[in-house]
Amino acid sequence: MAARSENKRYKDKARGQNSHPSKLRQATAKPSSGKELLKVTLYVRPDQIVGIEAIQLDARRRTGRRPDKSALVQEALDLLVSKYKPKT
């Protein structure tokens, strides 16, 4: 029982007393695009992570540079948003 309460205290301390995992936080890094970035927590399937890593590996083999996962996810979100954007 003691181990369980210590584990909970550790998780609370690691997260911060007043933090909530679903809150958005402004990222500290400045992107090259100049647009503001927000830090979010998302849950994705393991096959999606494998897919992103495969894209990174393929790009590294072709160009010698590995694209950032955040940039790949942003590109995917842009495509999704444009797909569902109302036509005007």
N, C-alpha and C positions, 0 to 999 in steps of 0.2 A: 504494500500500500504506500509506503514511503517513497518508493521509486516512482510511482505514478504521479504523486503530487510534486515531486522534484522536477519531473519531466514537464509537467504543465507549467510550473514556474519558469523553467528554462525557456520554453516556447514563448510565454508571455513577455519575458525580458528581451528575447531576441526580436520580437515583433514591436516592442514598445508598449508601454502601458495604455496609451490612448489611441493607438493606431488601429485601423480596421483594414483587412486585406482588400476590400473592394474599393477603397478610396483611390481616386486618381491623384498622382503626384507629378509635379512638373519635373522633367528630366533636367539634370545639371549640364549635360553635354549640349553643345551647340552644333546642330547638323549643318552640313555644307549647303543645304538648300535654303537655309535661313528661316525655315518654318519652325514654329514652336513644337516641341515634342512633349507628350505626356507619358508617364510610366504607368502601365497597367499590368495586372496579373491575368493571364488567360490559361485555360486548360485546353490542351490539344492531345490528339491521339498519338500513340507511339509511331504509327505509320506516317503521320504527317511530319514528325520530327525527322524520320528517316528520309522522307522525300526532300525536305529542306536541305539536309546534310548531303544528299546525293547531288542536288543542284550546286551546292557549294563546291563539292569535290570535282564535279564536271567543269565548272568555271575555272577552278584552280588549274586543272590539267590543260585547259585550252589557253588560258591567259596568264597563268602564273600568279594570279591574285584571287583570293577567296572573298566573295561578297559577304557582307554582314547579314546575319540572320534577320535583324530588325529591318534592314532595307528590303529583303525578300518578302517579309511578312507585310510591310507597308505596300509593296507593289501588289501583292495578292489582295489586300484590303481595297486598294484603289480600283482594281478590276471588279471586285464584288460590289462596291458602291456604285460604279458606273453601270453595272448590269441591272441593278434594282432602282436606279435613279429614275424618277418619273420623267416621261417624255413631254417636252413642252413645245 
